[in-house]
Amino acid sequence: MRIMGLDYGSVTVGVAISDELLLTAQGIEVIRRKHDNKLRQTLARIDELIKEYQVNKIVLGYPKHLNNTIGDKAKKVEEFADRLRGRTGLEVILWDERLTTVAAHQVLDLGGLHYKDKAMVVDKIAAVIILQGYLDQCHFIKNEK
């Protein structure tokens, strides 16, 4: 059993996968598309990764505003979540992703990457941060019982 983390953007989707013990998240890839509304190939690639890694749950970054309201980006993520549920039959959890892209940029800044190099991987790092946050919360709750 593994969990997939996704950072959904207008033309990219960052992908992360948990280890089998559900302790850590690893970045896998960034799926790129030419247009925001062209999701067929993106969904097909996600299907392939689900099969390859034997994923049984998806954690999808949910971009709420800092004041906890829902905007246009969050609504697009909700629509994408519905498509994922319908296509994969898997549980899709919307995970608050406020400031994950900022955190991903900070991680990459520490690595001294050039701007163009950061742009190629920032969504993958954001997916790792989203998934790792979910995994950490699950372990915290489990250990509190």
Phi and psi in radians as a Rosetta constraint file:
Dihedral C 1 N 2 CA 2 C 2 CIRCULARHARMONIC -2.366 0.35
Dihedral N 2 CA 2 C 2 N 3 CIRCULARHARMONIC 2.794 0.35
Dihedral C 2 N 3 CA 3 C 3 CIRCULARHARMONIC -2.067 0.35
Dihedral N 3 CA 3 C 3 N 4 CIRCULARHARMONIC 2.440 0.35
Dihedral C 3 N 4 CA 4 C 4 CIRCULARHARMONIC -1.788 0.35
Dihedral N 4 CA 4 C 4 N 5 CIRCULARHARMONIC 2.375 0.35
Dihedral C 4 N 5 CA 5 C 5 CIRCULARHARMONIC -1.919 0.35
Dihedral N 5 CA 5 C 5 N 6 CIRCULARHARMONIC 2.382 0.35
Dihedral C 5 N 6 CA 6 C 6 CIRCULARHARMONIC -2.248 0.35
Dihedral N 6 CA 6 C 6 N 7 CIRCULARHARMONIC 2.380 0.35
Dihedral C 6 N 7 CA 7 C 7 CIRCULARHARMONIC -1.958 0.35
Dihedral N 7 CA 7 C 7 N 8 CIRCULARHARMONIC 1.776 0.35
Dihedral C 7 N 8 CA 8 C 8 CIRCULARHARMONIC -1.515 0.35
Dihedral N 8 CA 8 C 8 N 9 CIRCULARHARMONIC 2.218 0.35
Dihedral C 8 N 9 CA 9 C 9 CIRCULARHARMONIC -2.237 0.35
Dihedral N 9 CA 9 C 9 N 10 CIRCULARHARMONIC 3.118 0.35
Dihedral C 9 N 10 CA 10 C 10 CIRCULARHARMONIC -1.132 0.35
Dihedral N 10 CA 10 C 10 N 11 CIRCULARHARMONIC -0.577 0.35
Dihedral C 10 N 11 CA 11 C 11 CIRCULARHARMONIC -2.312 0.35
Dihedral N 11 CA 11 C 11 N 12 CIRCULARHARMONIC 0.046 0.35
Dihedral C 11 N 12 CA 12 C 12 CIRCULARHARMONIC -2.411 0.35
Dihedral N 12 CA 12 C 12 N 13 CIRCULARHARMONIC 2.745 0.35
Dihedral C 12 N 13 CA 13 C 13 CIRCULARHARMONIC -2.338 0.35
Dihedral N 13 CA 13 C 13 N 14 CIRCULARHARMONIC 2.018 0.35
Dihedral C 13 N 14 CA 14 C 14 CIRCULARHARMONIC -1.391 0.35
Dihedral N 14 CA 14 C 14 N 15 CIRCULARHARMONIC 2.438 0.35
Dihedral C 14 N 15 CA 15 C 15 CIRCULARHARMONIC -2.183 0.35
Dihedral N 15 CA 15 C 15 N 16 CIRCULARHARMONIC 2.321 0.35
Dihedral C 15 N 16 CA 16 C 16 CIRCULARHARMONIC -2.303 0.35
Dihedral N 16 CA 16 C 16 N 17 CIRCULARHARMONIC 2.692 0.35
Dihedral C 16 N 17 CA 17 C 17 CIRCULARHARMONIC -2.299 0.35
Dihedral N 17 CA 17 C 17 N 18 CIRCULARHARMONIC 2.466 0.35
Dihedral C 17 N 18 CA 18 C 18 CIRCULARHARMONIC -1.387 0.35
Dihedral N 18 CA 18 C 18 N 19 CIRCULARHARMONIC 2.828 0.35
Dihedral C 18 N 19 CA 19 C 19 CIRCULARHARMONIC -1.327 0.35
Dihedral N 19 CA 19 C 19 N 20 CIRCULARHARMONIC 3.010 0.35
Dihedral C 19 N 20 CA 20 C 20 CIRCULARHARMONIC -1.209 0.35
Dihedral N 20 CA 20 C 20 N 21 CIRCULARHARMONIC -0.381 0.35
Dihedral C 20 N 21 CA 21 C 21 CIRCULARHARMONIC -1.501 0.35
Dihedral N 21 CA 21 C 21 N 22 CIRCULARHARMONIC -0.051 0.35
Dihedral C 21 N 22 CA 22 C 22 CIRCULARHARMONIC 1.064 0.35
Dihedral N 22 CA 22 C 22 N 23 CIRCULARHARMONIC 0.680 0.35
Dihedral C 22 N 23 CA 23 C 23 CIRCULARHARMONIC -1.822 0.35
Dihedral N 23 CA 23 C 23 N 24 CIRCULARHARMONIC -0.675 0.35
Dihedral C 23 N 24 CA 24 C 24 CIRCULARHARMONIC -2.290 0.35
Dihedral N 24 CA 24 C 24 N 25 CIRCULARHARMONIC 2.696 0.35
Dihedral C 24 N 25 CA 25 C 25 CIRCULARHARMONIC -1.932 0.35
Dihedral N 25 CA 25 C 25 N 26 CIRCULARHARMONIC 2.399 0.35
Dihedral C 25 N 26 CA 26 C 26 CIRCULARHARMONIC -2.149 0.35
Dihedral N 26 CA 26 C 26 N 27 CIRCULARHARMONIC 2.379 0.35
Dihedral C 26 N 27 CA 27 C 27 CIRCULARHARMONIC -1.253 0.35
Dihedral N 27 CA 27 C 27 N 28 CIRCULARHARMONIC 2.371 0.35
Dihedral C 27 N 28 CA 28 C 28 CIRCULARHARMONIC -1.858 0.35
Dihedral N 28 CA 28 C 28 N 29 CIRCULARHARMONIC -0.963 0.35
Dihedral C 28 N 29 CA 29 C 29 CIRCULARHARMONIC -2.939 0.35
Dihedral N 29 CA 29 C 29 N 30 CIRCULARHARMONIC 3.024 0.35
Dihedral C 29 N 30 CA 30 C 30 CIRCULARHARMONIC -2.060 0.35
Dihedral N 30 CA 30 C 30 N 31 CIRCULARHARMONIC 2.124 0.35
Dihedral C 30 N 31 CA 31 C 31 CIRCULARHARMONIC -1.584 0.35
Dihedral N 31 CA 31 C 31 N 32 CIRCULARHARMONIC 2.199 0.35
Dihedral C 31 N 32 CA 32 C 32 CIRCULARHARMONIC -1.981 0.35
Dihedral N 32 CA 32 C 32 N 33 CIRCULARHARMONIC 2.536 0.35
Dihedral C 32 N 33 CA 33 C 33 CIRCULARHARMONIC -2.394 0.35
Dihedral N 33 CA 33 C 33 N 34 CIRCULARHARMONIC 2.796 0.35
Dihedral C 33 N 34 CA 34 C 34 CIRCULARHARMONIC -1.434 0.35
Dihedral N 34 CA 34 C 34 N 35 CIRCULARHARMONIC -0.500 0.35
Dihedral C 34 N 35 CA 35 C 35 CIRCULARHARMONIC -2.350 0.35
Dihedral N 35 CA 35 C 35 N 36 CIRCULARHARMONIC 2.547 0.35
Dihedral C 35 N 36 CA 36 C 36 CIRCULARHARMONIC -0.994 0.35
Dihedral N 36 CA 36 C 36 N 37 CIRCULARHARMONIC -0.744 0.35
Dihedral C 36 N 37 CA 37 C 37 CIRCULARHARMONIC -1.577 0.35
Dihedral N 37 CA 37 C 37 N 38 CIRCULARHARMONIC 0.108 0.35
Dihedral C 37 N 38 CA 38 C 38 CIRCULARHARMONIC -1.741 0.35
Dihedral N 38 CA 38 C 38 N 39 CIRCULARHARMONIC 1.602 0.35
Dihedral C 38 N 39 CA 39 C 39 CIRCULARHARMONIC -1.884 0.35
Dihedral N 39 CA 39 C 39 N 40 CIRCULARHARMONIC -0.080 0.35
Dihedral C 39 N 40 CA 40 C 40 CIRCULARHARMONIC -0.996 0.35
Dihedral N 40 CA 40 C 40 N 41 CIRCULARHARMONIC -0.870 0.35
Dihedral C 40 N 41 CA 41 C 41 CIRCULARHARMONIC -1.207 0.35
Dihedral N 41 CA 41 C 41 N 42 CIRCULARHARMONIC -0.618 0.35
Dihedral C 41 N 42 CA 42 C 42 CIRCULARHARMONIC -1.084 0.35
Dihedral N 42 CA 42 C 42 N 43 CIRCULARHARMONIC -0.840 0.35
Dihedral C 42 N 43 CA 43 C 43 CIRCULARHARMONIC -1.128 0.35
Dihedral N 43 CA 43 C 43 N 44 CIRCULARHARMONIC -0.647 0.35
Dihedral C 43 N 44 CA 44 C 44 CIRCULARHARMONIC -1.118 0.35
Dihedral N 44 CA 44 C 44 N 45 CIRCULARHARMONIC -0.723 0.35
Dihedral C 44 N 45 CA 45 C 45 CIRCULARHARMONIC -1.165 0.35
Dihedral N 45 CA 45 C 45 N 46 CIRCULARHARMONIC -0.694 0.35
Dihedral C 45 N 46 CA 46 C 46 CIRCULARHARMONIC -1.077 0.35
Dihedral N 46 CA 46 C 46 N 47 CIRCULARHARMONIC -0.730 0.35
Dihedral C 46 N 47 CA 47 C 47 CIRCULARHARMONIC -0.987 0.35
Dihedral N 47 CA 47 C 47 N 48 CIRCULARHARMONIC -0.792 0.35
Dihedral C 47 N 48 CA 48 C 48 CIRCULARHARMONIC -1.051 0.35
Dihedral N 48 CA 48 C 48 N 49 CIRCULARHARMONIC -0.766 0.35
Dihedral C 48 N 49 CA 49 C 49 CIRCULARHARMONIC -1.175 0.35
Dihedral N 49 CA 49 C 49 N 50 CIRCULARHARMONIC -0.639 0.35
Dihedral C 49 N 50 CA 50 C 50 CIRCULARHARMONIC -1.053 0.35
Dihedral N 50 CA 50 C 50 N 51 CIRCULARHARMONIC -0.783 0.35
Dihedral C 50 N 51 CA 51 C 51 CIRCULARHARMONIC -1.182 0.35
Dihedral N 51 CA 51 C 51 N 52 CIRCULARHARMONIC -0.795 0.35
Dihedral C 51 N 52 CA 52 C 52 CIRCULARHARMONIC -1.058 0.35
Dihedral N 52 CA 52 C 52 N 53 CIRCULARHARMONIC -0.727 0.35
Dihedral C 52 N 53 CA 53 C 53 CIRCULARHARMONIC -1.757 0.35
Dihedral N 53 CA 53 C 53 N 54 CIRCULARHARMONIC 0.062 0.35
Dihedral C 53 N 54 CA 54 C 54 CIRCULARHARMONIC 0.943 0.35
Dihedral N 54 CA 54 C 54 N 55 CIRCULARHARMONIC 0.938 0.35
Dihedral C 54 N 55 CA 55 C 55 CIRCULARHARMONIC -1.380 0.35
Dihedral N 55 CA 55 C 55 N 56 CIRCULARHARMONIC 2.430 0.35
Dihedral C 55 N 56 CA 56 C 56 CIRCULARHARMONIC -2.175 0.35
Dihedral N 56 CA 56 C 56 N 57 CIRCULARHARMONIC 0.096 0.35
Dihedral C 56 N 57 CA 57 C 57 CIRCULARHARMONIC -2.750 0.35
Dihedral N 57 CA 57 C 57 N 58 CIRCULARHARMONIC 2.588 0.35
Dihedral C 57 N 58 CA 58 C 58 CIRCULARHARMONIC -2.139 0.35
Dihedral N 58 CA 58 C 58 N 59 CIRCULARHARMONIC 2.335 0.35
Dihedral C 58 N 59 CA 59 C 59 CIRCULARHARMONIC -1.935 0.35
Dihedral N 59 CA 59 C 59 N 60 CIRCULARHARMONIC 2.055 0.35
Dihedral C 59 N 60 CA 60 C 60 CIRCULARHARMONIC -1.959 0.35
Dihedral N 60 CA 60 C 60 N 61 CIRCULARHARMONIC 2.191 0.35
Dihedral C 60 N 61 CA 61 C 61 CIRCULARHARMONIC -1.041 0.35
Dihedral N 61 CA 61 C 61 N 62 CIRCULARHARMONIC 2.327 0.35
Dihedral C 61 N 62 CA 62 C 62 CIRCULARHARMONIC -2.047 0.35
Dihedral N 62 CA 62 C 62 N 63 CIRCULARHARMONIC 1.851 0.35
Dihedral C 62 N 63 CA 63 C 63 CIRCULARHARMONIC -1.449 0.35
Dihedral N 63 CA 63 C 63 N 64 CIRCULARHARMONIC 1.316 0.35
Dihedral C 63 N 64 CA 64 C 64 CIRCULARHARMONIC -1.257 0.35
Dihedral N 64 CA 64 C 64 N 65 CIRCULARHARMONIC 2.729 0.35
Dihedral C 64 N 65 CA 65 C 65 CIRCULARHARMONIC -1.258 0.35
Dihedral N 65 CA 65 C 65 N 66 CIRCULARHARMONIC 2.794 0.35
Dihedral C 65 N 66 CA 66 C 66 CIRCULARHARMONIC -1.030 0.35
Dihedral N 66 CA 66 C 66 N 67 CIRCULARHARMONIC -0.469 0.35
Dihedral C 66 N 67 CA 67 C 67 CIRCULARHARMONIC -1.538 0.35
Dihedral N 67 CA 67 C 67 N 68 CIRCULARHARMONIC 0.239 0.35
Dihedral C 67 N 68 CA 68 C 68 CIRCULARHARMONIC 1.307 0.35
Dihedral N 68 CA 68 C 68 N 69 CIRCULARHARMONIC 0.229 0.35
Dihedral C 68 N 69 CA 69 C 69 CIRCULARHARMONIC -1.575 0.35
Dihedral N 69 CA 69 C 69 N 70 CIRCULARHARMONIC 2.898 0.35
Dihedral C 69 N 70 CA 70 C 70 CIRCULARHARMONIC -1.852 0.35
Dihedral N 70 CA 70 C 70 N 71 CIRCULARHARMONIC 2.252 0.35
Dihedral C 70 N 71 CA 71 C 71 CIRCULARHARMONIC -1.980 0.35
Dihedral N 71 CA 71 C 71 N 72 CIRCULARHARMONIC -2.904 0.35
Dihedral C 71 N 72 CA 72 C 72 CIRCULARHARMONIC -1.068 0.35
Dihedral N 72 CA 72 C 72 N 73 CIRCULARHARMONIC -0.710 0.35
Dihedral C 72 N 73 CA 73 C 73 CIRCULARHARMONIC -1.100 0.35
Dihedral N 73 CA 73 C 73 N 74 CIRCULARHARMONIC -0.732 0.35
Dihedral C 73 N 74 CA 74 C 74 CIRCULARHARMONIC -1.135 0.35
Dihedral N 74 CA 74 C 74 N 75 CIRCULARHARMONIC -0.645 0.35
Dihedral C 74 N 75 CA 75 C 75 CIRCULARHARMONIC -1.133 0.35
Dihedral N 75 CA 75 C 75 N 76 CIRCULARHARMONIC -0.678 0.35
Dihedral C 75 N 76 CA 76 C 76 CIRCULARHARMONIC -1.134 0.35
Dihedral N 76 CA 76 C 76 N 77 CIRCULARHARMONIC -0.654 0.35
Dihedral C 76 N 77 CA 77 C 77 CIRCULARHARMONIC -1.143 0.35
Dihedral N 77 CA 77 C 77 N 78 CIRCULARHARMONIC -0.699 0.35
Dihedral C 77 N 78 CA 78 C 78 CIRCULARHARMONIC -1.048 0.35
Dihedral N 78 CA 78 C 78 N 79 CIRCULARHARMONIC -0.741 0.35
Dihedral C 78 N 79 CA 79 C 79 CIRCULARHARMONIC -1.116 0.35
Dihedral N 79 CA 79 C 79 N 80 CIRCULARHARMONIC -0.741 0.35
Dihedral C 79 N 80 CA 80 C 80 CIRCULARHARMONIC -1.112 0.35
Dihedral N 80 CA 80 C 80 N 81 CIRCULARHARMONIC -0.706 0.35
Dihedral C 80 N 81 CA 81 C 81 CIRCULARHARMONIC -1.054 0.35
Dihedral N 81 CA 81 C 81 N 82 CIRCULARHARMONIC -0.753 0.35
Dihedral C 81 N 82 CA 82 C 82 CIRCULARHARMONIC -1.069 0.35
Dihedral N 82 CA 82 C 82 N 83 CIRCULARHARMONIC -0.725 0.35
Dihedral C 82 N 83 CA 83 C 83 CIRCULARHARMONIC -1.133 0.35
Dihedral N 83 CA 83 C 83 N 84 CIRCULARHARMONIC -0.723 0.35
Dihedral C 83 N 84 CA 84 C 84 CIRCULARHARMONIC -1.083 0.35
Dihedral N 84 CA 84 C 84 N 85 CIRCULARHARMONIC -0.794 0.35
Dihedral C 84 N 85 CA 85 C 85 CIRCULARHARMONIC -1.033 0.35
Dihedral N 85 CA 85 C 85 N 86 CIRCULARHARMONIC -0.818 0.35
Dihedral C 85 N 86 CA 86 C 86 CIRCULARHARMONIC -1.134 0.35
Dihedral N 86 CA 86 C 86 N 87 CIRCULARHARMONIC -0.667 0.35
Dihedral C 86 N 87 CA 87 C 87 CIRCULARHARMONIC -1.393 0.35
Dihedral N 87 CA 87 C 87 N 88 CIRCULARHARMONIC -0.712 0.35
Dihedral C 87 N 88 CA 88 C 88 CIRCULARHARMONIC -1.708 0.35
Dihedral N 88 CA 88 C 88 N 89 CIRCULARHARMONIC -0.432 0.35
Dihedral C 88 N 89 CA 89 C 89 CIRCULARHARMONIC 1.310 0.35
Dihedral N 89 CA 89 C 89 N 90 CIRCULARHARMONIC 0.124 0.35
Dihedral C 89 N 90 CA 90 C 90 CIRCULARHARMONIC -1.612 0.35
Dihedral N 90 CA 90 C 90 N 91 CIRCULARHARMONIC 2.748 0.35
Dihedral C 90 N 91 CA 91 C 91 CIRCULARHARMONIC -1.197 0.35
Dihedral N 91 CA 91 C 91 N 92 CIRCULARHARMONIC 2.318 0.35
Dihedral C 91 N 92 CA 92 C 92 CIRCULARHARMONIC -2.101 0.35
Dihedral N 92 CA 92 C 92 N 93 CIRCULARHARMONIC 2.055 0.35
Dihedral C 92 N 93 CA 93 C 93 CIRCULARHARMONIC -1.771 0.35
Dihedral N 93 CA 93 C 93 N 94 CIRCULARHARMONIC 2.224 0.35
Dihedral C 93 N 94 CA 94 C 94 CIRCULARHARMONIC -1.480 0.35
Dihedral N 94 CA 94 C 94 N 95 CIRCULARHARMONIC 2.115 0.35
Dihedral C 94 N 95 CA 95 C 95 CIRCULARHARMONIC -2.020 0.35
Dihedral N 95 CA 95 C 95 N 96 CIRCULARHARMONIC 2.190 0.35
Dihedral C 95 N 96 CA 96 C 96 CIRCULARHARMONIC -0.952 0.35
Dihedral N 96 CA 96 C 96 N 97 CIRCULARHARMONIC 2.058 0.35
Dihedral C 96 N 97 CA 97 C 97 CIRCULARHARMONIC -1.950 0.35
Dihedral N 97 CA 97 C 97 N 98 CIRCULARHARMONIC 0.304 0.35
Dihedral C 97 N 98 CA 98 C 98 CIRCULARHARMONIC -0.905 0.35
Dihedral N 98 CA 98 C 98 N 99 CIRCULARHARMONIC 2.237 0.35
Dihedral C 98 N 99 CA 99 C 99 CIRCULARHARMONIC 1.241 0.35
Dihedral N 99 CA 99 C 99 N 100 CIRCULARHARMONIC 0.159 0.35
Dihedral C 99 N 100 CA 100 C 100 CIRCULARHARMONIC -1.192 0.35
Dihedral N 100 CA 100 C 100 N 101 CIRCULARHARMONIC -0.628 0.35
Dihedral C 100 N 101 CA 101 C 101 CIRCULARHARMONIC -1.173 0.35
Dihedral N 101 CA 101 C 101 N 102 CIRCULARHARMONIC -0.646 0.35
Dihedral C 101 N 102 CA 102 C 102 CIRCULARHARMONIC -1.081 0.35
Dihedral N 102 CA 102 C 102 N 103 CIRCULARHARMONIC -0.801 0.35
Dihedral C 102 N 103 CA 103 C 103 CIRCULARHARMONIC -1.083 0.35
Dihedral N 103 CA 103 C 103 N 104 CIRCULARHARMONIC -0.694 0.35
Dihedral C 103 N 104 CA 104 C 104 CIRCULARHARMONIC -1.102 0.35
Dihedral N 104 CA 104 C 104 N 105 CIRCULARHARMONIC -0.733 0.35
Dihedral C 104 N 105 CA 105 C 105 CIRCULARHARMONIC -1.101 0.35
Dihedral N 105 CA 105 C 105 N 106 CIRCULARHARMONIC -0.671 0.35
Dihedral C 105 N 106 CA 106 C 106 CIRCULARHARMONIC -1.124 0.35
Dihedral N 106 CA 106 C 106 N 107 CIRCULARHARMONIC -0.744 0.35
Dihedral C 106 N 107 CA 107 C 107 CIRCULARHARMONIC -1.049 0.35
Dihedral N 107 CA 107 C 107 N 108 CIRCULARHARMONIC -0.789 0.35
Dihedral C 107 N 108 CA 108 C 108 CIRCULARHARMONIC -1.216 0.35
Dihedral N 108 CA 108 C 108 N 109 CIRCULARHARMONIC -0.584 0.35
Dihedral C 108 N 109 CA 109 C 109 CIRCULARHARMONIC -1.081 0.35
Dihedral N 109 CA 109 C 109 N 110 CIRCULARHARMONIC -0.692 0.35
Dihedral C 109 N 110 CA 110 C 110 CIRCULARHARMONIC -1.088 0.35
Dihedral N 110 CA 110 C 110 N 111 CIRCULARHARMONIC -0.523 0.35
Dihedral C 110 N 111 CA 111 C 111 CIRCULARHARMONIC -1.412 0.35
Dihedral N 111 CA 111 C 111 N 112 CIRCULARHARMONIC -0.107 0.35
Dihedral C 111 N 112 CA 112 C 112 CIRCULARHARMONIC 1.240 0.35
Dihedral N 112 CA 112 C 112 N 113 CIRCULARHARMONIC 0.458 0.35
Dihedral C 112 N 113 CA 113 C 113 CIRCULARHARMONIC -1.290 0.35
Dihedral N 113 CA 113 C 113 N 114 CIRCULARHARMONIC 2.554 0.35
Dihedral C 113 N 114 CA 114 C 114 CIRCULARHARMONIC -1.188 0.35
Dihedral N 114 CA 114 C 114 N 115 CIRCULARHARMONIC 2.670 0.35
Dihedral C 114 N 115 CA 115 C 115 CIRCULARHARMONIC -0.893 0.35
Dihedral N 115 CA 115 C 115 N 116 CIRCULARHARMONIC -0.820 0.35
Dihedral C 115 N 116 CA 116 C 116 CIRCULARHARMONIC -1.128 0.35
Dihedral N 116 CA 116 C 116 N 117 CIRCULARHARMONIC -0.665 0.35
Dihedral C 116 N 117 CA 117 C 117 CIRCULARHARMONIC -1.161 0.35
Dihedral N 117 CA 117 C 117 N 118 CIRCULARHARMONIC -0.676 0.35
Dihedral C 117 N 118 CA 118 C 118 CIRCULARHARMONIC -1.103 0.35
Dihedral N 118 CA 118 C 118 N 119 CIRCULARHARMONIC -0.720 0.35
Dihedral C 118 N 119 CA 119 C 119 CIRCULARHARMONIC -1.061 0.35
Dihedral N 119 CA 119 C 119 N 120 CIRCULARHARMONIC -0.484 0.35
Dihedral C 119 N 120 CA 120 C 120 CIRCULARHARMONIC -1.341 0.35
Dihedral N 120 CA 120 C 120 N 121 CIRCULARHARMONIC -0.382 0.35
Dihedral C 120 N 121 CA 121 C 121 CIRCULARHARMONIC -2.190 0.35
Dihedral N 121 CA 121 C 121 N 122 CIRCULARHARMONIC -0.106 0.35
Dihedral C 121 N 122 CA 122 C 122 CIRCULARHARMONIC -1.046 0.35
Dihedral N 122 CA 122 C 122 N 123 CIRCULARHARMONIC -0.632 0.35
Dihedral C 122 N 123 CA 123 C 123 CIRCULARHARMONIC -1.199 0.35
Dihedral N 123 CA 123 C 123 N 124 CIRCULARHARMONIC -0.593 0.35
Dihedral C 123 N 124 CA 124 C 124 CIRCULARHARMONIC -1.173 0.35
Dihedral N 124 CA 124 C 124 N 125 CIRCULARHARMONIC -0.735 0.35
Dihedral C 124 N 125 CA 125 C 125 CIRCULARHARMONIC -1.150 0.35
Dihedral N 125 CA 125 C 125 N 126 CIRCULARHARMONIC -0.696 0.35
Dihedral C 125 N 126 CA 126 C 126 CIRCULARHARMONIC -1.071 0.35
Dihedral N 126 CA 126 C 126 N 127 CIRCULARHARMONIC -0.698 0.35
Dihedral C 126 N 127 CA 127 C 127 CIRCULARHARMONIC -1.097 0.35
Dihedral N 127 CA 127 C 127 N 128 CIRCULARHARMONIC -0.682 0.35
Dihedral C 127 N 128 CA 128 C 128 CIRCULARHARMONIC -1.088 0.35
Dihedral N 128 CA 128 C 128 N 129 CIRCULARHARMONIC -0.780 0.35
Dihedral C 128 N 129 CA 129 C 129 CIRCULARHARMONIC -1.121 0.35
Dihedral N 129 CA 129 C 129 N 130 CIRCULARHARMONIC -0.719 0.35
Dihedral C 129 N 130 CA 130 C 130 CIRCULARHARMONIC -1.059 0.35
Dihedral N 130 CA 130 C 130 N 131 CIRCULARHARMONIC -0.919 0.35
Dihedral C 130 N 131 CA 131 C 131 CIRCULARHARMONIC -1.156 0.35
Dihedral N 131 CA 131 C 131 N 132 CIRCULARHARMONIC -0.721 0.35
Dihedral C 131 N 132 CA 132 C 132 CIRCULARHARMONIC -1.124 0.35
Dihedral N 132 CA 132 C 132 N 133 CIRCULARHARMONIC -0.638 0.35
Dihedral C 132 N 133 CA 133 C 133 CIRCULARHARMONIC -1.070 0.35
Dihedral N 133 CA 133 C 133 N 134 CIRCULARHARMONIC -0.749 0.35
Dihedral C 133 N 134 CA 134 C 134 CIRCULARHARMONIC -1.128 0.35
Dihedral N 134 CA 134 C 134 N 135 CIRCULARHARMONIC -0.818 0.35
Dihedral C 134 N 135 CA 135 C 135 CIRCULARHARMONIC -1.064 0.35
Dihedral N 135 CA 135 C 135 N 136 CIRCULARHARMONIC -0.745 0.35
Dihedral C 135 N 136 CA 136 C 136 CIRCULARHARMONIC -1.092 0.35
Dihedral N 136 CA 136 C 136 N 137 CIRCULARHARMONIC -0.733 0.35
Dihedral C 136 N 137 CA 137 C 137 CIRCULARHARMONIC -1.129 0.35
Dihedral N 137 CA 137 C 137 N 138 CIRCULARHARMONIC -0.718 0.35
Dihedral C 137 N 138 CA 138 C 138 CIRCULARHARMONIC -1.044 0.35
Dihedral N 138 CA 138 C 138 N 139 CIRCULARHARMONIC -0.745 0.35
Dihedral C 138 N 139 CA 139 C 139 CIRCULARHARMONIC -1.223 0.35
Dihedral N 139 CA 139 C 139 N 140 CIRCULARHARMONIC -0.631 0.35
Dihedral C 139 N 140 CA 140 C 140 CIRCULARHARMONIC -1.104 0.35
Dihedral N 140 CA 140 C 140 N 141 CIRCULARHARMONIC -0.834 0.35
Dihedral C 140 N 141 CA 141 C 141 CIRCULARHARMONIC -1.096 0.35
Dihedral N 141 CA 141 C 141 N 142 CIRCULARHARMONIC -0.757 0.35
Dihedral C 141 N 142 CA 142 C 142 CIRCULARHARMONIC -1.059 0.35
Dihedral N 142 CA 142 C 142 N 143 CIRCULARHARMONIC -0.738 0.35
Dihedral C 142 N 143 CA 143 C 143 CIRCULARHARMONIC -1.333 0.35
Dihedral N 143 CA 143 C 143 N 144 CIRCULARHARMONIC -0.317 0.35
Dihedral C 143 N 144 CA 144 C 144 CIRCULARHARMONIC -1.358 0.35
Dihedral N 144 CA 144 C 144 N 145 CIRCULARHARMONIC -0.355 0.35
